[in-house]
Structure formats: C-alpha cells, structure tokens
Amino acid sequence: MKILMVLTSHDQLGDTGQKTGFWLEEFAAPYYLLLDAGAELVLASPLGGQPPLDPKSDAADFQTPATTRFKQDIAAQAALAKTLKLADVKASDYDAVFYPGGHGPMWDLAEDAQSIALLETLYAAGKPVALVCHAPAALRHVKAPDGQPLVAGKAVTGFSDSEEAAVGLTDVVPFLLEDELVAKGGVYSKGEDWQPYAVSSGHLITGQNPASSELVAQKLLAQLQA
C-alpha cells in the first residue's frame, strides 16, 4: 500500500504580505493514520524540497495529538524536508494519492500541469484520490476520462464560502472553492462550519476543513483495504 501525499509549494497569501502554505493538521493527521495502518508514504510538491508551512497552523490553538507527534518525529520531519518534485513522480508507482490543504493549493496546485496530469491518471486507473479543505482546488482543471470536469455530477465538498468569510479571506483567495466546485458541475454539500465532514463519490474523496482530514484518510484507507 503505497500512497503519495502532495503538498503545496506556494507561500504567499495573495497580496497581503502574509505567509501561507500547507496546514499542519491536514498533513499530520492523515500521515499518521495511514502510516500506522502500514502504508508506505511518499511526499511530493511542485517545487520539491521543503514545502512551506502556514504559520497560522502552527499556533497553539490548532495543535492536535498528530501535530504534537510530528514535532517529535525526526524521521517525518526529514521526509517533509525532502519532498519529490511532482515532475519526477510516476503515477503508476502509487495505489492512491492524498492532498492536504492550507490556502497554498489555491494558487499553485489548482493550476499545476503536473498535478492535473497526476490526478487524471490516478483517477482513470481507478485509484483513490483524496483531497481535504482547500486542496480540492487542485481539481479545478482536472478532467474525467470522458473529457468532462472530473467533479461534474459527483458528490464533493471543500472549504466552504462561510468558512472563508469567517477567516476574512473571501477577497484574498483567487477564487472561492465552494463556488468553483459548483461551477464545474460538482454536487457540493457541507456540514457545519469547522466540523468534520467528508464525502465519497466512487474513488473521489473530499473533505471540508481541517477537522475533516482524518475522516478523509479513513475513507481512503477503507477503499484501499476493501
């Protein structure tokens, strides 16, 4: 069971002068759930090397048992510091892919040709494709084998408009994820703001927010173990 985790390389929060990147909980929670289940995990990002951590996700309020474990895990830290370049990743080497969120993917993974090709190849091969929070932005230009948007007609979720408004970034992000998924024909649904919520449509799995990251990983693991 070999799973690829794809993280953002983007560290600028629009024109605010603030930093962004990946959200720590959304990486750590699925990382350990999958690792503890016996998965071999490989990490990648568009630029390779150390992906940027959203500094807000490192604040005390957002720490969980998984983030605490990561901060004590030298091996995991070393793996994160040496992510593969997406251009060097072969989709056929993996049984599934997981995309953690954070605002970074809104800028790079949403438009990255390597990411788009990876997702199209894995999905067409019938392999689970899982994305959480802002990471479903990476589906923006992904096509199904029939040439239609991958999300068209499928149950999907992702960071909601109400959650984006709550963090004050509605006018900062390049697009609103909920609106974009709907525009591409996705059957979007959501749970309560900040509560765990994830949906599956075949082997496409999406989660709404940071609290949903472990639930998405559980759904991914269930498909791999079925």
LUMSESE-896432 format. One record per residue (C-alpha): residue in one letter; x, y, z. Coordinates in steps of 0.5 Angstrom, whole numbers, plus 500, padded with zeros to 3 digits. Layout:
% residues N
r,c1,c2,c3
a,X,Y,Z
...
END
This chain:
% residues 226
r,c1,c2,c3
m,500,500,500
k,504,506,497
i,501,513,498
l,503,519,495
m,502,526,499
v,502,532,495
l,503,539,499
t,503,546,496
s,510,550,495
h,506,557,495
d,508,561,501
q,505,568,499
l,498,570,502
g,495,574,496
d,498,581,496
t,497,581,504
g,504,581,505
q,503,575,510
k,505,568,509
t,501,561,507
g,503,554,505
f,500,548,508
w,496,547,514
l,500,543,519
e,494,539,522
e,492,537,515
f,498,534,514
a,500,531,520
a,493,527,522
p,493,523,515
y,500,522,515
y,500,518,522
l,493,515,521
l,496,512,514
l,503,510,517
d,500,507,523
a,496,503,518
g,502,500,515
a,502,505,509
e,509,507,505
l,508,514,505
v,512,519,499
l,512,526,500
a,512,531,494
s,511,538,492
p,511,542,486
l,518,545,487
g,520,539,491
g,524,540,498
q,521,543,504
p,514,546,503
p,512,552,507
l,508,551,513
d,502,556,514
p,505,560,520
k,498,560,523
s,497,553,523
d,503,552,528
a,499,557,533
a,498,553,540
d,490,554,538
f,491,549,533
q,495,543,536
t,493,536,536
p,496,530,538
a,498,529,531
t,502,535,530
t,505,534,537
r,507,527,535
f,510,530,528
k,514,536,532
q,517,530,536
d,518,526,530
i,525,527,527
a,524,522,521
a,518,525,519
q,521,532,519
a,526,529,515
a,522,526,510
l,518,533,509
a,524,537,508
k,526,533,502
t,519,532,498
l,520,530,491
k,519,534,485
l,512,533,482
a,515,533,475
d,519,527,478
v,513,523,480
k,511,517,477
a,503,516,478
s,504,508,477
d,508,507,483
y,502,509,487
d,496,506,490
a,493,513,492
v,494,520,493
f,492,525,499
y,493,532,498
p,493,536,505
g,490,543,504
g,492,550,507
h,491,556,503
g,497,555,499
p,494,550,494
m,489,555,491
w,495,559,488
d,500,553,485
l,496,546,485
a,490,549,482
e,494,551,476
d,500,546,476
a,500,542,470
q,504,536,473
s,499,536,479
i,493,536,474
a,496,530,470
l,497,526,476
l,490,527,479
e,487,525,472
t,492,519,471
l,491,516,478
y,483,517,478
a,483,514,471
a,486,508,474
g,481,507,479
k,486,509,485
p,483,513,491
v,484,521,490
a,483,524,497
l,483,532,498
v,482,536,504
c,480,543,506
h,483,548,500
a,486,542,497
p,480,540,492
a,482,547,489
a,487,542,485
l,481,539,482
r,479,546,478
h,482,544,471
v,482,536,472
k,478,532,467
a,475,526,468
p,476,520,462
d,470,523,458
g,473,530,458
q,468,533,463
p,471,536,469
l,472,531,474
v,468,534,479
a,462,534,475
g,456,530,477
k,460,528,483
a,459,529,491
v,464,534,493
t,466,538,499
g,471,543,501
f,473,549,505
s,466,553,505
d,464,560,503
s,462,561,510
e,469,559,513
e,473,563,508
a,469,569,510
a,470,567,518
v,477,568,517
g,477,574,513
l,480,572,506
t,474,572,501
d,477,578,498
v,484,575,498
v,484,568,495
p,484,567,487
f,477,564,487
l,472,561,492
l,473,554,493
e,465,552,494
d,463,557,488
e,468,554,484
l,467,546,485
v,459,548,484
a,461,552,477
k,465,546,475
g,458,541,476
g,460,538,483
v,454,536,487
y,457,541,493
s,455,539,500
k,458,541,507
g,457,540,514
e,457,545,520
d,463,550,520
w,469,547,523
q,466,541,524
p,469,534,521
y,465,533,514
a,467,529,508
v,464,525,502
s,466,520,497
s,464,519,490
g,467,513,488
h,474,513,489
l,474,521,489
i,474,523,497
t,474,530,499
g,474,534,506
q,471,540,508
n,476,543,513
p,482,542,518
a,478,538,522
s,476,533,517
s,483,531,515
e,483,525,519
l,476,523,516
v,478,523,509
a,484,519,511
q,480,514,514
k,475,514,508
l,482,513,503
l,484,507,508
a,478,504,508
q,478,504,500
l,485,501,500
q,483,496,505
a,477,493,501
END
